[in-house]
Amino acid sequence: MPVRSLDSAVLRWPDRTRIIDEARRWALTAGPRDSNITRILCHGSITTAKWGVGSDLDVIIVVRETNVSFERRAADYPVEGISVPVDLMVYTEREFGSLREEGRRIAAELDRNALTLFERAQVVD
């Protein structure tokens, strides 16, 4: 959300570094707390020179599995402590892998610009 500069009527949008720090703090709490989460990424304008006034934070959570419909999943992951609106999408590992296989535009964007906020260590037997 915009931040009022002291007593001025001018509003300033939080800078990119602040939002990334807030997102990391949230992800480093949310990720370890839920063993179903394997990764949390951000992408979009926050990872490019397009960040600015009015930008939101685009976040992807990747989970092992879920029976919840795609449209309702984000409700299970409240995002708190971030000073701008958050656009959250939740994919299963299988769905996330399919993005690349299907040649989806978002897969190319993620390859270029995704910022990993949390990644669960893989346990090898």
MIKE-225819 format. One record per atom (N, C-alpha, C): residue in one letter; atom name; x, y, z. Coordinates in nm, 3 decimals. Layout:
residues N
@aa: A at: CA x: X y: Y z: Z
...
END
This chain:
residues 125
@aa: M at: N x: 0.083 y: -0.116 z: 0.000
@aa: M at: CA x: 0.000 y: 0.000 z: 0.000
@aa: M at: C x: 0.088 y: 0.123 z: 0.000
@aa: P at: N x: 0.040 y: 0.231 z: -0.052
@aa: P at: CA x: 0.121 y: 0.353 z: -0.051
@aa: P at: C x: 0.147 y: 0.398 z: 0.091
@aa: V at: N x: 0.261 y: 0.461 z: 0.110
@aa: V at: CA x: 0.301 y: 0.509 z: 0.241
@aa: V at: C x: 0.303 y: 0.661 z: 0.238
@aa: R at: N x: 0.237 y: 0.724 z: 0.334
@aa: R at: CA x: 0.235 y: 0.870 z: 0.341
@aa: R at: C x: 0.371 y: 0.916 z: 0.391
@aa: S at: N x: 0.426 y: 1.016 z: 0.325
@aa: S at: CA x: 0.555 y: 1.072 z: 0.361
@aa: S at: C x: 0.535 y: 1.179 z: 0.468
@aa: L at: N x: 0.561 y: 1.146 z: 0.593
@aa: L at: CA x: 0.543 y: 1.236 z: 0.708
@aa: L at: C x: 0.406 y: 1.302 z: 0.703
@aa: D at: N x: 0.400 y: 1.435 z: 0.706
@aa: D at: CA x: 0.272 y: 1.505 z: 0.704
@aa: D at: C x: 0.234 y: 1.548 z: 0.564
@aa: S at: N x: 0.306 y: 1.506 z: 0.465
@aa: S at: CA x: 0.282 y: 1.547 z: 0.328
@aa: S at: C x: 0.159 y: 1.475 z: 0.272
@aa: A at: N x: 0.097 y: 1.539 z: 0.174
@aa: A at: CA x: -0.015 y: 1.475 z: 0.104
@aa: A at: C x: 0.036 y: 1.379 z: -0.002
@aa: V at: N x: 0.167 y: 1.379 z: -0.026
@aa: V at: CA x: 0.228 y: 1.295 z: -0.128
@aa: V at: C x: 0.242 y: 1.152 z: -0.076
@aa: L at: N x: 0.201 y: 1.057 z: -0.158
@aa: L at: CA x: 0.216 y: 0.917 z: -0.122
@aa: L at: C x: 0.333 y: 0.858 z: -0.198
@aa: R at: N x: 0.412 y: 0.775 z: -0.131
@aa: R at: CA x: 0.523 y: 0.705 z: -0.194
@aa: R at: C x: 0.491 y: 0.557 z: -0.196
@aa: W at: N x: 0.523 y: 0.490 z: -0.307
@aa: W at: CA x: 0.506 y: 0.345 z: -0.315
@aa: W at: C x: 0.628 y: 0.283 z: -0.253
@aa: P at: N x: 0.612 y: 0.176 z: -0.174
@aa: P at: CA x: 0.729 y: 0.111 z: -0.113
@aa: P at: C x: 0.829 y: 0.066 z: -0.220
@aa: D at: N x: 0.956 y: 0.081 z: -0.188
@aa: D at: CA x: 1.056 y: 0.043 z: -0.288
@aa: D at: C x: 1.071 y: -0.108 z: -0.299
@aa: R at: N x: 1.129 y: -0.149 z: -0.410
@aa: R at: CA x: 1.143 y: -0.289 z: -0.447
@aa: R at: C x: 1.215 y: -0.370 z: -0.338
@aa: T at: N x: 1.324 y: -0.317 z: -0.286
@aa: T at: CA x: 1.403 y: -0.388 z: -0.186
@aa: T at: C x: 1.321 y: -0.416 z: -0.061
@aa: R at: N x: 1.244 y: -0.318 z: -0.018
@aa: R at: CA x: 1.160 y: -0.336 z: 0.101
@aa: R at: C x: 1.058 y: -0.448 z: 0.079
@aa: I at: N x: 0.995 y: -0.449 z: -0.038
@aa: I at: CA x: 0.893 y: -0.551 z: -0.065
@aa: I at: C x: 0.955 y: -0.690 z: -0.073
@aa: I at: N x: 1.071 y: -0.701 z: -0.136
@aa: I at: CA x: 1.139 y: -0.831 z: -0.142
@aa: I at: C x: 1.174 y: -0.879 z: -0.001
@aa: D at: N x: 1.222 y: -0.789 z: 0.083
@aa: D at: CA x: 1.255 y: -0.826 z: 0.222
@aa: D at: C x: 1.130 y: -0.873 z: 0.296
@aa: E at: N x: 1.019 y: -0.801 z: 0.280
@aa: E at: CA x: 0.895 y: -0.841 z: 0.345
@aa: E at: C x: 0.848 y: -0.977 z: 0.294
@aa: A at: N x: 0.858 y: -0.998 z: 0.163
@aa: A at: CA x: 0.816 y: -1.124 z: 0.103
@aa: A at: C x: 0.902 y: -1.240 z: 0.153
@aa: R at: N x: 1.032 y: -1.217 z: 0.164
@aa: R at: CA x: 1.122 y: -1.323 z: 0.215
@aa: R at: C x: 1.087 y: -1.359 z: 0.359
@aa: R at: N x: 1.064 y: -1.257 z: 0.441
@aa: R at: CA x: 1.028 y: -1.285 z: 0.581
@aa: R at: C x: 0.900 y: -1.367 z: 0.589
@aa: W at: N x: 0.800 y: -1.329 z: 0.509
@aa: W at: CA x: 0.675 y: -1.405 z: 0.508
@aa: W at: C x: 0.700 y: -1.549 z: 0.461
@aa: A at: N x: 0.774 y: -1.566 z: 0.350
@aa: A at: CA x: 0.799 y: -1.699 z: 0.293
@aa: A at: C x: 0.879 y: -1.787 z: 0.388
@aa: L at: N x: 0.973 y: -1.728 z: 0.460
@aa: L at: CA x: 1.055 y: -1.806 z: 0.553
@aa: L at: C x: 0.980 y: -1.844 z: 0.679
@aa: T at: N x: 0.862 y: -1.789 z: 0.697
@aa: T at: CA x: 0.771 y: -1.833 z: 0.803
@aa: T at: C x: 0.672 y: -1.934 z: 0.747
@aa: A at: N x: 0.609 y: -1.900 z: 0.634
@aa: A at: CA x: 0.503 y: -1.984 z: 0.576
@aa: A at: C x: 0.558 y: -2.118 z: 0.524
@aa: G at: N x: 0.672 y: -2.116 z: 0.457
@aa: G at: CA x: 0.727 y: -2.238 z: 0.398
@aa: G at: C x: 0.757 y: -2.346 z: 0.500
@aa: P at: N x: 0.838 y: -2.318 z: 0.600
@aa: P at: CA x: 0.871 y: -2.421 z: 0.698
@aa: P at: C x: 0.750 y: -2.467 z: 0.781
@aa: R at: N x: 0.651 y: -2.381 z: 0.796
@aa: R at: CA x: 0.534 y: -2.415 z: 0.877
@aa: R at: C x: 0.444 y: -2.517 z: 0.809
@aa: D at: N x: 0.446 y: -2.523 z: 0.676
@aa: D at: CA x: 0.358 y: -2.613 z: 0.601
@aa: D at: C x: 0.443 y: -2.711 z: 0.520
@aa: S at: N x: 0.447 y: -2.836 z: 0.562
@aa: S at: CA x: 0.534 y: -2.935 z: 0.497
@aa: S at: C x: 0.491 y: -2.968 z: 0.355
@aa: N at: N x: 0.373 y: -2.926 z: 0.312
@aa: N at: CA x: 0.326 y: -2.949 z: 0.176
@aa: N at: C x: 0.389 y: -2.850 z: 0.077
@aa: I at: N x: 0.436 y: -2.736 z: 0.127
@aa: I at: CA x: 0.498 y: -2.634 z: 0.040
@aa: I at: C x: 0.639 y: -2.678 z: 0.006
@aa: T at: N x: 0.670 y: -2.680 z: -0.125
@aa: T at: CA x: 0.806 y: -2.713 z: -0.167
@aa: T at: C x: 0.885 y: -2.590 z: -0.211
@aa: R at: N x: 0.813 y: -2.489 z: -0.264
@aa: R at: CA x: 0.880 y: -2.367 z: -0.311
@aa: R at: C x: 0.786 y: -2.248 z: -0.302
@aa: I at: N x: 0.846 y: -2.132 z: -0.282
@aa: I at: CA x: 0.774 y: -2.007 z: -0.294
@aa: I at: C x: 0.860 y: -1.914 z: -0.379
@aa: L at: N x: 0.801 y: -1.864 z: -0.485
@aa: L at: CA x: 0.872 y: -1.778 z: -0.580
@aa: L at: C x: 0.798 y: -1.646 z: -0.596
@aa: C at: N x: 0.870 y: -1.542 z: -0.635
@aa: C at: CA x: 0.801 y: -1.423 z: -0.682
@aa: C at: C x: 0.851 y: -1.396 z: -0.823
@aa: H at: N x: 0.768 y: -1.329 z: -0.900
@aa: H at: CA x: 0.800 y: -1.300 z: -1.040
@aa: H at: C x: 0.728 y: -1.172 z: -1.079
@aa: G at: N x: 0.732 y: -1.139 z: -1.203
@aa: G at: CA x: 0.662 y: -1.019 z: -1.251
@aa: G at: C x: 0.744 y: -0.894 z: -1.231
@aa: S at: N x: 0.676 y: -0.782 z: -1.215
@aa: S at: CA x: 0.743 y: -0.652 z: -1.215
@aa: S at: C x: 0.844 y: -0.637 z: -1.101
@aa: I at: N x: 0.825 y: -0.706 z: -0.988
@aa: I at: CA x: 0.919 y: -0.695 z: -0.877
@aa: I at: C x: 1.059 y: -0.743 z: -0.918
@aa: T at: N x: 1.068 y: -0.831 z: -1.016
@aa: T at: CA x: 1.197 y: -0.886 z: -1.059
@aa: T at: C x: 1.252 y: -0.816 z: -1.182
@aa: T at: N x: 1.183 y: -0.712 z: -1.227
@aa: T at: CA x: 1.228 y: -0.639 z: -1.346
@aa: T at: C x: 1.230 y: -0.489 z: -1.319
@aa: A at: N x: 1.270 y: -0.414 z: -1.419
@aa: A at: CA x: 1.273 y: -0.268 z: -1.408
@aa: A at: C x: 1.134 y: -0.207 z: -1.415
@aa: K at: N x: 1.031 y: -0.288 z: -1.431
@aa: K at: CA x: 0.894 y: -0.237 z: -1.441
@aa: K at: C x: 0.829 y: -0.208 z: -1.306
@aa: W at: N x: 0.895 y: -0.242 z: -1.195
@aa: W at: CA x: 0.838 y: -0.218 z: -1.062
@aa: W at: C x: 0.815 y: -0.069 z: -1.042
@aa: G at: N x: 0.701 y: -0.032 z: -0.986
@aa: G at: CA x: 0.675 y: 0.108 z: -0.958
@aa: G at: C x: 0.541 y: 0.127 z: -0.891
@aa: V at: N x: 0.498 y: 0.252 z: -0.884
@aa: V at: CA x: 0.373 y: 0.287 z: -0.818
@aa: V at: C x: 0.259 y: 0.205 z: -0.875
@aa: G at: N x: 0.185 y: 0.142 z: -0.788
@aa: G at: CA x: 0.070 y: 0.061 z: -0.828
@aa: G at: C x: 0.101 y: -0.085 z: -0.853
@aa: S at: N x: 0.230 y: -0.122 z: -0.852
@aa: S at: CA x: 0.266 y: -0.262 z: -0.875
@aa: S at: C x: 0.220 y: -0.350 z: -0.760
@aa: D at: N x: 0.182 y: -0.472 z: -0.793
@aa: D at: CA x: 0.154 y: -0.570 z: -0.690
@aa: D at: C x: 0.269 y: -0.670 z: -0.687
@aa: L at: N x: 0.264 y: -0.761 z: -0.593
@aa: L at: CA x: 0.366 y: -0.865 z: -0.581
@aa: L at: C x: 0.305 y: -0.995 z: -0.631
@aa: D at: N x: 0.365 y: -1.053 z: -0.734
@aa: D at: CA x: 0.319 y: -1.180 z: -0.792
@aa: D at: C x: 0.396 y: -1.293 z: -0.725
@aa: V at: N x: 0.322 y: -1.381 z: -0.657
@aa: V at: CA x: 0.383 y: -1.491 z: -0.581
@aa: V at: C x: 0.325 y: -1.624 z: -0.629
@aa: I at: N x: 0.413 y: -1.722 z: -0.640
@aa: I at: CA x: 0.372 y: -1.859 z: -0.671
@aa: I at: C x: 0.416 y: -1.948 z: -0.556
@aa: I at: N x: 0.322 y: -2.027 z: -0.507
@aa: I at: CA x: 0.353 y: -2.131 z: -0.409
@aa: I at: C x: 0.339 y: -2.264 z: -0.483
@aa: V at: N x: 0.439 y: -2.349 z: -0.468
@aa: V at: CA x: 0.433 y: -2.484 z: -0.526
@aa: V at: C x: 0.418 y: -2.582 z: -0.410
@aa: V at: N x: 0.315 y: -2.666 z: -0.420
@aa: V at: CA x: 0.287 y: -2.765 z: -0.316
@aa: V at: C x: 0.301 y: -2.906 z: -0.373
@aa: R at: N x: 0.325 y: -3.002 z: -0.286
@aa: R at: CA x: 0.336 y: -3.141 z: -0.331
@aa: R at: C x: 0.206 y: -3.186 z: -0.396
@aa: E at: N x: 0.096 y: -3.165 z: -0.325
@aa: E at: CA x: -0.034 y: -3.208 z: -0.376
@aa: E at: C x: -0.145 y: -3.135 z: -0.303
@aa: T at: N x: -0.261 y: -3.133 z: -0.364
@aa: T at: CA x: -0.379 y: -3.075 z: -0.301
@aa: T at: C x: -0.503 y: -3.124 z: -0.374
@aa: N at: N x: -0.613 y: -3.132 z: -0.302
@aa: N at: CA x: -0.741 y: -3.166 z: -0.363
@aa: N at: C x: -0.828 y: -3.043 z: -0.382
@aa: V at: N x: -0.777 y: -2.928 z: -0.342
@aa: V at: CA x: -0.851 y: -2.802 z: -0.354
@aa: V at: C x: -0.840 y: -2.752 z: -0.497
@aa: S at: N x: -0.950 y: -2.699 z: -0.551
@aa: S at: CA x: -0.948 y: -2.648 z: -0.689
@aa: S at: C x: -0.850 y: -2.531 z: -0.700
@aa: F at: N x: -0.795 y: -2.512 z: -0.818
@aa: F at: CA x: -0.695 y: -2.408 z: -0.843
@aa: F at: C x: -0.746 y: -2.272 z: -0.798
@aa: E at: N x: -0.870 y: -2.243 z: -0.828
@aa: E at: CA x: -0.929 y: -2.112 z: -0.799
@aa: E at: C x: -0.939 y: -2.084 z: -0.650
@aa: R at: N x: -0.945 y: -2.187 z: -0.566
@aa: R at: CA x: -0.967 y: -2.169 z: -0.422
@aa: R at: C x: -0.841 y: -2.186 z: -0.337
@aa: R at: N x: -0.734 y: -2.230 z: -0.397
@aa: R at: CA x: -0.614 y: -2.264 z: -0.320
@aa: R at: C x: -0.552 y: -2.146 z: -0.246
@aa: A at: N x: -0.546 y: -2.032 z: -0.307
@aa: A at: CA x: -0.479 y: -1.917 z: -0.246
@aa: A at: C x: -0.538 y: -1.881 z: -0.111
@aa: A at: N x: -0.666 y: -1.910 z: -0.092
@aa: A at: CA x: -0.733 y: -1.879 z: 0.036
@aa: A at: C x: -0.670 y: -1.955 z: 0.152
@aa: D at: N x: -0.603 y: -2.066 z: 0.124
@aa: D at: CA x: -0.540 y: -2.146 z: 0.228
@aa: D at: C x: -0.404 y: -2.090 z: 0.272
@aa: Y at: N x: -0.357 y: -1.986 z: 0.204
@aa: Y at: CA x: -0.225 y: -1.931 z: 0.230
@aa: Y at: C x: -0.232 y: -1.779 z: 0.249
@aa: P at: N x: -0.275 y: -1.733 z: 0.366
@aa: P at: CA x: -0.285 y: -1.589 z: 0.388
@aa: P at: C x: -0.147 y: -1.523 z: 0.384
@aa: V at: N x: -0.139 y: -1.415 z: 0.311
@aa: V at: CA x: -0.013 y: -1.341 z: 0.299
@aa: V at: C x: -0.026 y: -1.217 z: 0.386
@aa: E at: N x: 0.062 y: -1.207 z: 0.485
@aa: E at: CA x: 0.057 y: -1.096 z: 0.579
@aa: E at: C x: 0.194 y: -1.030 z: 0.587
@aa: G at: N x: 0.191 y: -0.901 z: 0.618
@aa: G at: CA x: 0.317 y: -0.829 z: 0.641
@aa: G at: C x: 0.382 y: -0.778 z: 0.515
@aa: I at: N x: 0.309 y: -0.773 z: 0.405
@aa: I at: CA x: 0.364 y: -0.721 z: 0.281
@aa: I at: C x: 0.287 y: -0.593 z: 0.247
@aa: S at: N x: 0.360 y: -0.487 z: 0.220
@aa: S at: CA x: 0.302 y: -0.353 z: 0.207
@aa: S at: C x: 0.234 y: -0.321 z: 0.076
@aa: V at: N x: 0.224 y: -0.418 z: -0.013
@aa: V at: CA x: 0.153 y: -0.398 z: -0.141
@aa: V at: C x: 0.058 y: -0.516 z: -0.159
@aa: P at: N x: -0.041 y: -0.502 z: -0.248
@aa: P at: CA x: -0.128 y: -0.617 z: -0.276
@aa: P at: C x: -0.047 y: -0.734 z: -0.332
@aa: V at: N x: -0.093 y: -0.855 z: -0.301
@aa: V at: CA x: -0.024 y: -0.976 z: -0.346
@aa: V at: C x: -0.118 y: -1.056 z: -0.436
@aa: D at: N x: -0.068 y: -1.094 z: -0.554
@aa: D at: CA x: -0.140 y: -1.183 z: -0.645
@aa: D at: C x: -0.077 y: -1.320 z: -0.627
@aa: L at: N x: -0.150 y: -1.411 z: -0.563
@aa: L at: CA x: -0.096 y: -1.542 z: -0.526
@aa: L at: C x: -0.159 y: -1.653 z: -0.608
@aa: M at: N x: -0.073 y: -1.738 z: -0.665
@aa: M at: CA x: -0.118 y: -1.858 z: -0.736
@aa: M at: C x: -0.052 y: -1.978 z: -0.670
@aa: V at: N x: -0.128 y: -2.087 z: -0.657
@aa: V at: CA x: -0.076 y: -2.208 z: -0.594
@aa: V at: C x: -0.087 y: -2.322 z: -0.694
@aa: Y at: N x: 0.029 y: -2.383 z: -0.726
@aa: Y at: CA x: 0.036 y: -2.495 z: -0.820
@aa: Y at: C x: 0.085 y: -2.619 z: -0.746
@aa: T at: N x: 0.042 y: -2.736 z: -0.791
@aa: T at: CA x: 0.104 y: -2.860 z: -0.745
@aa: T at: C x: 0.235 y: -2.876 z: -0.820
@aa: E at: N x: 0.321 y: -2.963 z: -0.772
@aa: E at: CA x: 0.449 y: -2.990 z: -0.842
@aa: E at: C x: 0.421 y: -3.033 z: -0.987
@aa: R at: N x: 0.322 y: -3.120 z: -1.005
@aa: R at: CA x: 0.289 y: -3.170 z: -1.138
@aa: R at: C x: 0.242 y: -3.055 z: -1.229
@aa: E at: N x: 0.153 y: -2.971 z: -1.179
@aa: E at: CA x: 0.103 y: -2.858 z: -1.258
@aa: E at: C x: 0.215 y: -2.761 z: -1.293
@aa: F at: N x: 0.301 y: -2.737 z: -1.195
@aa: F at: CA x: 0.412 y: -2.644 z: -1.217
@aa: F at: C x: 0.506 y: -2.696 z: -1.326
@aa: G at: N x: 0.536 y: -2.826 z: -1.321
@aa: G at: CA x: 0.619 y: -2.886 z: -1.425
@aa: G at: C x: 0.553 y: -2.882 z: -1.561
@aa: S at: N x: 0.421 y: -2.892 z: -1.565
@aa: S at: CA x: 0.348 y: -2.889 z: -1.692
@aa: S at: C x: 0.353 y: -2.754 z: -1.760
@aa: L at: N x: 0.375 y: -2.647 z: -1.685
@aa: L at: CA x: 0.383 y: -2.514 z: -1.746
@aa: L at: C x: 0.489 y: -2.510 z: -1.856
@aa: R at: N x: 0.604 y: -2.568 z: -1.826
@aa: R at: CA x: 0.714 y: -2.571 z: -1.924
@aa: R at: C x: 0.684 y: -2.667 z: -2.038
@aa: E at: N x: 0.633 y: -2.786 z: -2.002
@aa: E at: CA x: 0.602 y: -2.886 z: -2.104
@aa: E at: C x: 0.499 y: -2.835 z: -2.204
@aa: E at: N x: 0.405 y: -2.754 z: -2.157
@aa: E at: CA x: 0.300 y: -2.700 z: -2.244
@aa: E at: C x: 0.345 y: -2.573 z: -2.316
@aa: G at: N x: 0.467 y: -2.528 z: -2.289
@aa: G at: CA x: 0.518 y: -2.409 z: -2.355
@aa: G at: C x: 0.449 y: -2.281 z: -2.310
@aa: R at: N x: 0.401 y: -2.279 z: -2.188
@aa: R at: CA x: 0.331 y: -2.162 z: -2.136
@aa: R at: C x: 0.426 y: -2.043 z: -2.124
@aa: R at: N x: 0.375 y: -1.926 z: -2.154
@aa: R at: CA x: 0.455 y: -1.803 z: -2.148
@aa: R at: C x: 0.511 y: -1.779 z: -2.007
@aa: I at: N x: 0.432 y: -1.812 z: -1.905
@aa: I at: CA x: 0.478 y: -1.789 z: -1.768
@aa: I at: C x: 0.603 y: -1.872 z: -1.736
@aa: A at: N x: 0.617 y: -1.989 z: -1.798
@aa: A at: CA x: 0.735 y: -2.073 z: -1.773
@aa: A at: C x: 0.861 y: -2.001 z: -1.820
@aa: A at: N x: 0.856 y: -1.939 z: -1.936
@aa: A at: CA x: 0.971 y: -1.864 z: -1.987
@aa: A at: C x: 1.002 y: -1.745 z: -1.897
@aa: E at: N x: 0.898 y: -1.677 z: -1.850
@aa: E at: CA x: 0.918 y: -1.563 z: -1.760
@aa: E at: C x: 0.984 y: -1.609 z: -1.630
@aa: L at: N x: 0.936 y: -1.721 z: -1.576
@aa: L at: CA x: 0.993 y: -1.773 z: -1.453
@aa: L at: C x: 1.138 y: -1.813 z: -1.471
@aa: D at: N x: 1.171 y: -1.872 z: -1.587
@aa: D at: CA x: 1.310 y: -1.909 z: -1.615
@aa: D at: C x: 1.400 y: -1.786 z: -1.617
@aa: R at: N x: 1.347 y: -1.677 z: -1.670
@aa: R at: CA x: 1.427 y: -1.554 z: -1.682
@aa: R at: C x: 1.436 y: -1.476 z: -1.552
@aa: N at: N x: 1.324 y: -1.465 z: -1.480
@aa: N at: CA x: 1.318 y: -1.365 z: -1.375
@aa: N at: C x: 1.272 y: -1.410 z: -1.237
@aa: A at: N x: 1.235 y: -1.533 z: -1.218
@aa: A at: CA x: 1.181 y: -1.574 z: -1.087
@aa: A at: C x: 1.285 y: -1.556 z: -0.977
@aa: L at: N x: 1.237 y: -1.514 z: -0.863
@aa: L at: CA x: 1.320 y: -1.500 z: -0.745
@aa: L at: C x: 1.269 y: -1.600 z: -0.641
@aa: T at: N x: 1.356 y: -1.690 z: -0.598
@aa: T at: CA x: 1.317 y: -1.791 z: -0.501
@aa: T at: C x: 1.317 y: -1.730 z: -0.361
@aa: L at: N x: 1.203 y: -1.738 z: -0.295
@aa: L at: CA x: 1.189 y: -1.687 z: -0.159
@aa: L at: C x: 1.206 y: -1.798 z: -0.056
@aa: F at: N x: 1.168 y: -1.920 z: -0.094
@aa: F at: CA x: 1.179 y: -2.037 z: -0.008
@aa: F at: C x: 1.187 y: -2.161 z: -0.095
@aa: E at: N x: 1.273 y: -2.255 z: -0.056
@aa: E at: CA x: 1.277 y: -2.385 z: -0.124
@aa: E at: C x: 1.312 y: -2.490 z: -0.021
@aa: R at: N x: 1.226 y: -2.591 z: -0.013
@aa: R at: CA x: 1.246 y: -2.700 z: 0.083
@aa: R at: C x: 1.359 y: -2.789 z: 0.033
@aa: A at: N x: 1.449 y: -2.822 z: 0.122
@aa: A at: CA x: 1.559 y: -2.912 z: 0.086
@aa: A at: C x: 1.502 y: -3.049 z: 0.053
@aa: Q at: N x: 1.554 y: -3.110 z: -0.052
@aa: Q at: CA x: 1.511 y: -3.244 z: -0.093
@aa: Q at: C x: 1.584 y: -3.346 z: -0.006
@aa: V at: N x: 1.509 y: -3.441 z: 0.046
@aa: V at: CA x: 1.567 y: -3.548 z: 0.126
@aa: V at: C x: 1.592 y: -3.666 z: 0.034
@aa: V at: N x: 1.717 y: -3.709 z: 0.028
@aa: V at: CA x: 1.754 y: -3.822 z: -0.056
@aa: V at: C x: 1.777 y: -3.945 z: 0.031
@aa: D at: N x: 1.713 y: -4.055 z: -0.004
@aa: D at: CA x: 1.729 y: -4.179 z: 0.075
@aa: D at: C x: 1.857 y: -4.249 z: 0.039
END
